[in-house]
Amino acid sequence: TDTQTIVKLPFTDNWALGSARAHKVVRYLTGRASLDPKRAKSTSCAENRPPPKTGPSQGAKMARRVEIILSTHP
């Protein structure tokens, strides 16, 4: 997520918001896309792993990304 302060509940900080976004993607992939739940996990890095430097508006969009990593190992 980006570094903007969270002003709406239920999220208390950017880590909680990023975690909820990632979890929603995992739920979608394990439900509608039939991904084995044992092979899926979600995590949030919040502002600890920012995107590469870009312009202000592009940087905020990149910070709100969800990265999907596919592996053959459970």
Wavefront OBJ file of the C-alpha trace (Angstrom):
o trace
v 0.000 0.000 0.000
v 1.002 3.606 -0.189
v 2.014 5.800 2.741
v -1.239 7.755 2.952
v -2.820 7.682 6.401
v -5.888 5.446 6.706
v -8.961 7.472 7.670
v -11.747 4.897 7.244
v -12.565 1.900 9.389
v -12.153 -1.089 9.580
v -8.502 -0.646 8.600
v -6.253 0.805 11.272
v -3.167 1.115 9.084
v -1.754 0.405 5.636
v -0.573 -3.061 6.663
v -4.161 -4.091 7.528
v -5.458 -2.639 4.264
v -2.777 -4.373 2.173
v -3.361 -7.644 3.992
v -7.100 -7.483 3.296
v -6.470 -6.780 -0.392
v -4.059 -9.700 -0.718
v -6.399 -12.041 1.168
v -9.268 -11.108 -1.143
v -7.171 -12.046 -4.184
v -6.276 -15.412 -2.615
v -9.942 -16.082 -1.843
v -10.827 -15.321 -5.460
v -8.098 -17.593 -6.824
v -8.966 -20.486 -4.508
v -12.684 -20.107 -5.174
v -13.410 -19.069 -8.728
v -10.059 -19.960 -10.279
v -9.825 -23.348 -8.495
v -6.349 -22.832 -7.066
v -5.562 -25.388 -4.342
v -5.809 -23.490 -1.018
v -2.760 -25.388 0.266
v -0.731 -23.668 -2.433
v -1.909 -20.139 -1.692
v -1.010 -17.586 0.943
v -1.264 -13.864 1.339
v 0.931 -11.316 3.021
v 1.274 -7.565 3.256
v 4.427 -5.492 3.154
v 2.686 -2.124 3.604
v 5.218 0.668 3.233
v 8.126 -1.703 3.953
v 8.531 -2.697 0.284
v 7.647 0.344 -1.815
v 7.483 0.186 -5.617
v 10.261 1.556 -7.811
v 10.392 5.357 -7.975
v 7.881 6.772 -10.444
v 5.755 9.898 -10.736
v 3.416 10.755 -7.823
v 0.186 9.344 -9.272
v 1.821 6.272 -10.824
v 3.734 5.577 -7.613
v 0.532 5.479 -5.554
v -1.072 3.058 -8.030
v 1.980 0.794 -7.963
v 2.034 0.862 -4.164
v -1.509 -0.528 -4.133
v -0.520 -3.529 -6.214
v -0.998 -7.196 -5.415
v 1.850 -9.386 -6.603
v 1.081 -12.993 -7.512
v 3.930 -15.475 -7.327
v 3.351 -18.931 -8.787
v 5.416 -21.850 -7.564
v 5.476 -25.585 -8.161
v 6.289 -26.164 -4.488
v 3.543 -26.182 -1.835
l 1 2 3 4 5 6 7 8 9 10 11 12 13 14 15 16 17 18 19 20 21 22 23 24 25 26 27 28 29 30 31 32 33 34 35 36 37 38 39 40 41 42 43 44 45 46 47 48 49 50 51 52 53 54 55 56 57 58 59 60 61 62 63 64 65 66 67 68 69 70 71 72 73 74
